[in-house]
Every structure is written in structure tokens, then in C-alpha cells.
Amino acid sequence: MHQPDRVLEYTSKGWWTDETVQQLFVDRVHEFGDEVAVLDPVNKATLVDLDVVEMTWNQLDEKVDTLAALLLSQGIGEGSVVAIQLPNIVEQVIAFLALWRVRAIISPLPVQYRRHEIVEVGNIAEFDALITVDRLTTRMLAAEVIALQDEIPSLRTILHFGSGEVPGSLHIRLDASTDHVADRAAVAAYVKDHPVDPNDCITICWTSGTESRPKGVPRAHYEWLSMSLDTVYSPDLSHKSRVLNPFPMVNMAGINGMLLPWLTVGCVLIQHHPFDLPVFLQQIEEEKITYTVAPPALLAMLLKNDELLGKVDISTLTQIGSGSAPLQEWMVRGWYERYGIGIINYFGSNEGISLMTDVKLMTRPEQRANFFPRYGGNRRWTFPAAQRTTVKLVDRDTGEEVVEPDRAGELYLKGPGVFSGYINGADLPSPFDDEGFLKTGDLFVIDGENLEYLRYVDRAKDLVIRGGMNIAPAELETLIASHPDVAEVAVVGYPDEVMGERVCAVITLKPDRALTLEDVIDHLRAQEIATYKLPERIEIRDVLPRNPVGKVLKRQLRDEVRESMVHESAASD
């Protein structure tokens, strides 16, 4: 997937190796066979019609072979592009490992995706198959996919986990008493005949950029395993760790933050879905969790609720990963001083993980809240990414590299964790500069007494990040603009203590028309988009603010929306 010169450069430096995700799993099964590997969420029965299970490495290996044999029988193997739309359950882990065992490429999809998103990404990536469940709470996911199959010409096979048959979908049954018992010898023979190259593509994740269409981010073993070194190092994960995964396993947070570290060290992975605070806290206590991840707003809310935390034993927790929004200093300090728990701040994207706090060297909470290490600066940082990643700040107006403090520049980065380019990227603006640096679209300044830190300033892009999920304003603007009463629309985010940001649509209307938030939501629901993208506020304007060349001033709009909310809050008081 990567060009030979890049492979030669990074392998010669030892940054990329012959290691593969398949071999990681084989090694863990060999090392820890009868030890517990993975557990279901305790509320699984409310999500799907499947039993709550706990599996050892050996049991997991057997189920992986069972599914692998079924996949091969359906012509799914090396090079097949297979979507997975599953909640965080043990079957999701089995699906990942089985698809990798038969050398397929996985495209994980959020369970919130509906027809609009699935058809769009399915045609971009040309899905060969899709694995889902028959029921997810009140939604019949397999039936939904079958209904849209004609809109994705490449999609020939649908498979589902669940309690029964669904016409048009193949029922996955992993019980050894069924007709789908794995011919493990046949699977082993297929594996032997199809050796793995660490430069092979193994995932296509999706990012909502500022463009209206989603962008497919392909990744090989090389980048994934290079990045996972840091998500093992930062929280000090080992075989004795017990990690709780509340993030969807569809992008950087779930795959690089949980799945690959678990495979690397062979610890216990406990699944959680959907996010439910009482269940989350119950799992931390009952499963003696040592590491988990949580958004900043949740960590701040918990720290303010002494009564709630006083009812649960969190004494086994040592580190918590966070990110997607700036951290508050009082929050980082409070978790450490009250509970001895270090908060690790991660900052990255599907295209390339970039920054994280070094809890071993950044010993003061105010450092970890406000700054990221400046790789290559005036201090040597200990974690792998710092040794392997080159960063620079670039003035977006002049193109000059920023080397002085307090001058904002866009973060550029280059290293073994950076992806090779988007699917069908020839039709998209290049995400790289002439030297091969990834242009992140995020603004930072150089800071610190010895210029050893980077401090986040703002996003140069228009993305709204709601509860850790990226929402592309351009996509929503296109959909809302099709409403017969809308003249123009601009979508921006506004701050929210719980979700980080929520979506506001600022709309101008055609003459003599009226529109409510409910009208906009009904219009979007009819187009079957993921519910997390739905706006939660609209503002009707006579005109949208524009610069001299006609571009909508999104930053001004965001400021105006926030100001109007402040006035509304003051008036209600």
C-alpha cells in the first residue's frame, strides 16, 4: 500500500517491522490459551438477541476459525472489502479477527449509520459483504441493509449475528453443534497459501472531513502497529491489565486505543455499549478495570459528583485516556490528587495519530491539561511517537514554518503512523504538502519556558465534534439546503458540557416561508442519516455573514451562536 521508498526508509530505521495483526493473535493464543481474553457488556441482552459471554484465548481462536470457514465458503477472502456494523460485543472482536484471518479488508461502520451513510461509503469502497446483527435495540439492522442492497451493486453477501433467520442474510451461528463448524485444517491451509505482507491494507475507516462526502482512510499493518506502541506505552498496559472499551471500534480511538493494545499485551478486554454511566461504573468496579477512556466532559462531570463516585470502587484504575477536546486543568488535577489517576490527553485523527501527553515526564497536572510535547523541540520525550514523528507548524497565510512562540500555525506531521492517502484520492485535495507532511487542519502555538510544548488553539477546519464523533458541516448543509423553504444554510458547532459540541444550523429562508427545528429534523430523518448528526438548534437569519469574496464566516457565526445562547440563559435566569 505504501511506496517502496517509504517502506525502505521506515523498515531500515526499525519503525516498521514484519509483525502483523494476525501473528499478534496467534502469539497471544499460544501464550495465554486458557486465560480469559474478552468479556461482553453486562447489558448485552438489551442490545441484541445473543447471550452474554466470556471467552478465553483458546475459545476465541476456535470461534474465529468457525467464522473464518464460513466466510471462505461464501467466497470472502484475500482482498475482499467487508463492512462491519456491530456494537461493542464479543462477536465484534470475533468478526475483526476472522476477517483478518482470511486476509479480508475491514471497513468498520458506526451502528448509527443508516441508508444515507451506508450507501455512500459502500459505493466508495465497493463493499463485497457486510456483517451486522438482526436486532440492535429497536432497529432491525440486517433488514435495513437488505433493503438498500440494490443501491450498492458490489454488495453481494450480507451476514448477521442474532437469534434467528433473516431472509436475504446469512445467519452466523458459532455453536459447534451447527453445520458451520469450522474445518480448521482448511482455514489453516488457506492461511498458509495466502501469506501476509505488513504493507497490505487491513482496514478502511471513514472520516467526515469538511467536504460533503466521507473520505475512506486505508491503513496497513505497518501504521496500525507502529501507532499502537504508544497506546500501550502511555497507560503502562501489560498482560495483567484489564481495559474497558466504551468507544465504538470504528476508528482511531477504538482500534488503536483498545483493540490493538489488547492484542499486543494479551490483557483482558471488557466491552461496553452504548455508553451508559451506571453500567460503565459498575463494570469498572466489578471487573477491576485498570484502564479506560472517556471524553473530557464526562470526566469533569464525574469529578463534580462526589456522591456518585462515592458509591463505586474505582481504586483499580491507574490511568484514563481522553481527548477530542481541550482538557480542563482543574479536572486533570482533581483526578490525580483525589484518586491518583493520571489523565492522558490524546490528539489525533484517522489519518495519523499525532500528539499525546507524556505522563512520565509531564508530572504536573497543569502541563498535561494545557500542553502537548513538541517533538523534535528542546526536550527529549520518551514515548515511541515522539522519537519517530516529525512535526512542524506552518503559517496558513504565508506558508512559512513557525518557529517562535505564541504565533499560531497549522500542525503538519510526518512519520510511520501517517496514512498513505484517501481511497480515490485523485478527486480530493491532497492532504500532504510537497515534503510529504500531513496537513492536519489544527492550529497550535509553541509554548513553554524552553519551547518544549505545543498548545492547541483552534481547528482550522469546520468540523463539529459531538461526543467524539466527527460531523461534516458541508454534508449537513447539502442535505438541509434541499428543504423547499431554505435559501441558504451554514452549520456550526456550539459548546456543550456533556457532548463537547452540538450542532446548530443557521438558516436564511425563501420569501414568506417559516421553519422550525422539528421541520429540519423531519427533513433529515427522511433522508435516513445517522441520528448523532441531527442539529439540536437552529437560528433563522436574514443573511449569513461573508467575507469580501463571499465565503461564509464560520468562526464569526460560531461566536454569534454562543453569544445568543449566553443571552438566552441570562434571560431565563
SULVEN-V219721 format. One line per field, one symbol per residue. ss: DSSP state (2 for helix, 1 for strand, 0 for the rest). phi: phi as a letter, one per 40 degrees, with the letter a starting at -180 (. if undefined). A space follows every 10 residues. Layout:
BEGIN
ss->???
phi->???
END
This chain:
BEGIN
ss->0002222222 2200000000 2222222222 2200011110 0002222000 0001112222 2222222222 2220000000 1111000002 2222222222 2000111100 0000222222 2222200011 1110010010 2222222022 2000001111 1000010011 1000000000 0002222222 2220000000 1111111000 0000111111 2222222222 2220000000 0111100000 0222222222 2222200111 1000002222 2222220000 1110022222 2222022220 0000000011 1110000022 2222222220 0111111000 0000110000 0000222222 0110000000 0002222201 1111000000 1100100011 1111000000 0100222000 0100000111 1111111000 0011111110 0001110011 1022222222 2000011111 1111110001 1111111110 0000002222 2222200000 2220001111 0000010000 0102222222 2222222222 220
phi->.ccdcccccc cccgcbbccb cccdcdcccc cbdcccbabc cccdcccbca ccbbbccccc cccccdcdcc ccccgcadgc bbcbbbccbc cccdcdcccc ccgcbcbcbd ccdbddcccc cccccfdcaa babcbbfccb cdcccdcbdc cbdccbbbba cicacbdgbc ccbccccccc dccccccccc dccbccbccc cbabcbbccc ccccbcbcab ddcdccccdc cccccfcacc cbbbbccdcb adcccccbcc ddccbgcbbb caaccbddcd cdcdcccfcb aabacdcccc ccccbccccc cbcbcccbab caigadcccc ccccccccbg bccccbbaac cicbbacccc bcccdccccb bbcccgccac cccddccbbb babbcccbgc ccbbcgbcac cbaaiccccc hccfcccbcc cbcccgcccc gbcbbcagdb fcbbbcbacc ccdbbbfgbc bcdccccccc cccccccaab bbcbcacccg abbbbcbbbc dgbbabdccc cccccccfbc cccccbabbc bcaccbcdcg cccccccdcc cccccccccc ccc
END
